Each structure stands twice: as structure tokens, then as C-alpha cells.
Amino acid sequence: MSGTGGPRVQRLSQPDAEIRARSLGLPRGRPVIAVFGTASEVGTELAARLLPLLRALVQGAGADRAVLVTSGADAGVVHLLGIATQACDTRWPGIVGVAPSSRVSTGEAPPTATEVALEPHHDLVVLVPGSEWGEESSALFRVVDAVSGRKKPTTALLVGGGDLARVAVVRHLAADRPLVVVAGSGELADEIASGEIAPGDDLAVLVRSGRVSVVHVDEGPDRVLFVLRDLLGRGPRPPSRPLVAPLAVWPRLRHRAAEPAPVLEPGFVVDYPLLSDAVHEANRLVVPALHESEANADREQNRYRLLVVLALTGCFATTAFAALQTWLRDAAWPGVLVAAAGASAAVLTVVARRRESLDAHLAARTRADRLRSLYFAHLAAPPPATEFDREDRERDLEGAVALRQHEVVGP
């Protein structure tokens, strides 16, 4: 990473010049996340909400060896991305910018009134001959193809965005590539999330193609990162089907909680924009408690199964050692093994029959089911008429979640 020394700069001889990863020093064969968004200054309040999201993006991309592709200009969302990168103490991803040569300053001289400085935390900025923003769009997508090699997955993140971001989004979706929209970030992102795009607009058709996922900024960075990694093929994969059916329920000595699955697909709010606010509220307030209850239920279920399997194993060992004792009549040690195995089997059987783990599993599963029911009840409720009603409904939902989390569930 170039850090404060500024990015390395490569210039194309002409706008439609062939882009080769090796000649430009680009990384090759990597997943790519293109970042589209607002180029103007982001307000302080919105920037504070976006920074944790962008920090998670940088950390996740670094862990997955993905490459971020941006406009390269130290402005708007890309400026916030640079701040997020500087704040990360883990491995940084590769960050590549693509910009028109006449609209950015390479640091050799102070920026003029029509120029923007390059964001200093990029590895590389490819400068395309051009005097207006938008003329670099074609080269940007050729850079994406060069880095991904057309074989690695490619997605894009939209944060806010104006007319230039709209052009990039249309081109990205037209190539049948997935897009993650951060609702609550303003401008184009909120237009897509709320379904306010005119029906005759090409973008409206592409948004309905099923390749758009919407995540609200208030749902937190983990949610955005989960969706991005899932689109890049780095998210949780379904467990492989066992050759023998009983192996699917075989307990593990060290239980590991499964990756939480979304209650609704992220693209749901694109098809039902009137439910978007309710979905975001439910995802923010209900889903964390739901996932916690499901994880507790799985852990207790695994514990109960493990006790049953150990008890059965002890019974089998007792039988085997008893047969050995019959065969070795003159030896005393098989009798010791019979006694030890029998005692162990008895203790495990008693513990398993006490049903504490089973009861805890059933209680946690019941809480999870009630929280899931609360999630959909919140979606089915009439929308609030005023902002006061919305805040009142959120408080009621928080209280209902806390009640279901800590309520006593009978056997």
C-alpha cells in the first residue's frame, strides 16, 4: 500500500487503449468490488454512519484478497474510503483508481480550480486522456475485467451517487453483475431502495433484474459485509450432503455456530419498496436477537446429542468388555474395564435423562420462532403516519424483542 506517499500513476496513451494487467502493474485473478457513489462532500452525520461500513469493507476485502476499484479522486465517498483504510490495522486490499487525466492533480503541482487531488491511500491510479468526468467510464470497466480476468467474481457497492454513478450502475448491471445498494446514504442509492425510479428509465428495468441487493446503513457493517462476501462467493456455503443420512445429525466435540442466514433476501426491498423501512427496522432490532437464539438452540442440541452418543458408546464398551471378560476368564483387568465402562455409561445416561440440554435447546428454539414471528408481524403492521409514530413503533419493537429474549419458556 502506497500510504501517504501517494498512489503510483499510470497513463493511457488514448481513451480506448488496451488495458493489460501486467503492463500496468495491476493485480490479476482477484475478486473485484467497484465502489460507486457521491463525489461531493458528505455531511458529518452521514459520514459518521458510513465510516464503520467502509472500514468493514476494507477489512473484508483485505482478508479475501479482493481489489477495490474507484474513481481515485480524494472527494466524497472515495475520500471516506481513504479514511477508513487509514484506520484499519489489518491487511489492506489493493485499491485502484481510474480518472480522467485533466480533472485530477497528481501532486506535482497544487490542484487547480477544476482539478481534484488523488486519494493518497490508493495503490495505483490509471489516468485516461479526457477533460470531463465520465470519459474514464469505459476504461474503468476494462480495468475491472483486467483485474478479475473475467473469471473471478465482480460486484459493486453504491453509496449515494449522482448522474455519473447512475451511468456506471447502468453499465454494471447491464453486464449482469450484482450490485449492493446502501439505503440511507442519499441520492441515487435511496432512489433505488425506495423504488422512486421512473418506470421508463433503463435503470428501473435493470434494478428489477434480480441482481440488486439493498442494505440500510443502519443495519450495520456486518450486514453489508455479509451480503458482499456472499455475492463474491466468500460467504457461508450450504453444508455438503453426507453419504450416509445419519451423519448429518452426528454431534461435534467442538460446536461451531453456523453463519447466520438472512431472514429475507437482500433484494426483497427492491420488489417491495413500501416495506423497506419496516424491513430495515426489523433487521436492525429483531435479527441480532433471532440469530443469538438460533445459535443457542444449535449449541444445546449438539450438547444433548453428544451426551446421548457418549452414553450409547459407554453401553457398547460395557458389552464388549463383558464379552472379553468371558473369553479371558483367568484375567482380572477385563472386569475393571467392565466396571469403569458401566459406571461411565450409567452417569452419562442419568445426565442425558435429566434433559437440561434438551430443555435448553427447546426453549432457545421457541424463542427464535417467536422472534421470527415478531419479525413478520412488524412487516405486516400498517406503516406509521408520522415520524413520532415511527419512533413509538421502534420503541415498542425493542420492548417486544427484549421480552421474547428473556421470557420463561415452559417445557
Secondary structure, DSSP 8 states (H G I E B T S, - for coil): --GGG--EEEE-SSTT----HHHHT---S--EEEEEE--S---HHHHHHHHHHHHHHHHHHHHTT-EEEE--BSSHHHHHHHHHHHH--S---EEEEEEEGGGEE-SSS---TT-EEB-TT-SEEEEES-SSTTTTHHHHHHHHHHHHTTTS-EEEEEES--HHHHHHHHHHHHTT--EEEEETS-HHHHHHHHT-S-TTSHHHHHHTTS-EEEEEGGG-HHHHHHHHHHHTT-S-------SSGGGGG---SS--------SS-TTHHHH-GGGHHHHHHHHHHTHHHHHHHHHHHHHHHHHHHHHHHHHHHHHHHHHHHHHHHHHSTT-SHHHHHHHHHHHHHHHHHHHHHT-HHHHHHHHHHHHHHHHHHHHHHHHHS---SSHHHHHHHHHHHHHHHHHHHH-----
